Amino acid sequence: MLPDPLKSNRTAAALEAFDSAAVLGGHTDRDELTLLIAPERILATCRVARNDLGFIRLSAITAVDWFPGEPRFEVVYLLHSIDHNERVRLKCRVADGQEMDSVTPVWRGANWYEREVFDMFGIRFRNHPDLRRILMPLGWEGHPMRKDYPVHGHKYSYQSDQERP
Amino acid sequence: MKELKVHTDTMVAEPGERLAPGTSDVTRRMTLNMGPQHPSTHGVLRVVIELDGETITKAVPDIGFLHTGIEKECEVKTWHQAVTLTDRVDYLANLSNNLCYALAVEKLMGDLEIPPKAQWMRVMLVELQRIASHLVWLGTHALDLGAMTMFFYCFREREDVLRIFEMFSGQRMMTSYIRPGGLALEPPRGWQQRVRKFIDAFPSKVDEYENLLNTNPIWMQRTKGVGFISVENMLDLGVTGPMLRGAGIAWDIRKSEPYSSYDKFDFDVAVRTGNDVYARFQVRMEELRQSARIVKQALEGMPEGPWTANAPHMMLPDREKMKTQMEALIYHFKIVTEGYRVPAGEAYQAIESPRGEIGYYVVSDGTAHPWRVFMRTPSFGNLQSLPAMIEGALIADTIAAMGSMDFVLGDVDR
């Protein structure tokens, strides 16, 4: 459900009109629009945002680890429209081990960003064309950006990997 | 169909499988490792290329060799300390990263008022940074394509800019000069003369460079019509900056979402429609001229006044005050030992760096340490379009295409 101040917002209202079950909430903070999206509806929502609302650019996808909070992760989609000069942030709250739908069918550029989120946080994306580690070596254990991953003193676990591309 | 098998690691054909010359009904594919240590990759980028003769049939970039965990490290620093890490993301555009981080933190702080002098000084320094960064690009790109003189000319000019940075901050590259709340130090005495001397001479040098390359037939042949990628592909793959403007899209964050009083400056967005290596070259040359224009305006109209916001809890106090005033000493102690708190919330700030859209997505939980700092770096997005650009092209054109993207591997891997 959208809070009342957002009902007049073009983007928020259009996304809610498309699928009221997809938009779980939203707020405007420091002039930035954030919408909370149900994780299982993210692909359809992104498709509408791109095709009907003009968000042709995906700036980035990232994640935030709220450990020990639950659900643990927030996956953040930063969308931008050149024509409307507008930005919106879509957020999905997912638990550890929960899979997300890949948005690569909507923006091919999501490929590397989703790989990075998988590499750094261990969030898996369904139907991703090539979900491998991107920054860490392929044989690495653990996901470095998780809050329970130590900054110093982790076990050095690199193995030479023959299966690099 | 018989296929010649080639070992990817040794590049030697298996014995007994050599083909007779002139055999045409056999596909011959070779896998070639370009990098991680290849001079044209400007850093440590590995591209695995599958070749059919000299034509690239498949290219897979392999990144991460320069991954240093900057985002993770930001989380254990205070907000104040993390500035020094932003320098090291894109080591050719340090001040741009400083500025983006500072603006994002200031957005989170909410009630900070950055004085006009600090804003104008920021614009001037960031534009000088753009000049320095484009000069490195031009020098190395031309060197890759065989024009060696450019390299020396460009680095000579870049040195002048770096000396100006050294004058301001004490550092040539890792400046950390733009901080949340204003500038790190008072602008040094005599900076006006130094900047004026550089900026008066610079536009004629840009003309000289352009003439030098435009009358070079090798340069023209190696850049015109090379490295094409459609606009739809670029937008789909997240390309930003001069590459997009070389394809006719007049999108520049300095104009569309003005920050740090860019709306008070008079400049044009450089746009070309060629959508090839040459068009990107033209865009960047025009940007050099426009940056010089902005620096000149900043120099002539520089407002008077303080160079930091009135926020003693965020900015390290003046050394003299620290020794004579108790409050200044307390603030100094608090900033250095525990840092300042930033209200809980999140902010995304995008600026136009020499390479495209830098975006800092910062999340605060109300403490003195960032909960999350995500850096949306332009090189990461741009590099993703490399396969779309070079697949189907000749291997020699890869060098030109990669050069025209102007990526910095520190920026890709963070």
Interface residues (C-beta under 8 A of the other chain):
Chain A: D29 R30 E32 T34 I56 R57 L58 S59 A60 T62 V64 D65 V76 L78 H80 I82 N85 R87 R89 W107 R108 G109 N111 W112 Y113 M120 R133 I134 L135 M136 P137 P144 M145 Y149 V151 R164 P165
Chain B: V48 V60 D62 I63 G64 H67 G69 E71 K72 E73 E75 V76 K107 L108 G110 L235 D236 L237 G238 I249 W251 S256 E257 G345 E346 A347 Y348 A350 E357 G359 Y361 V363 W371 R372 F374 R376 F380 G381 Q384 D413 R414
